[in-house]
């Protein structure tokens, strides 16, 4: 319980990083 939510977030983080870097750049 709950681990699934953390897994989803952990899967989205690496996808969001390049987007954030692109916006920052």
Secondary structure as GFF3:
##gff-version 3
##sequence-region A 1 25
A	DSSP	alpha_helix	3	24	.	.	.	ID=ss1
###
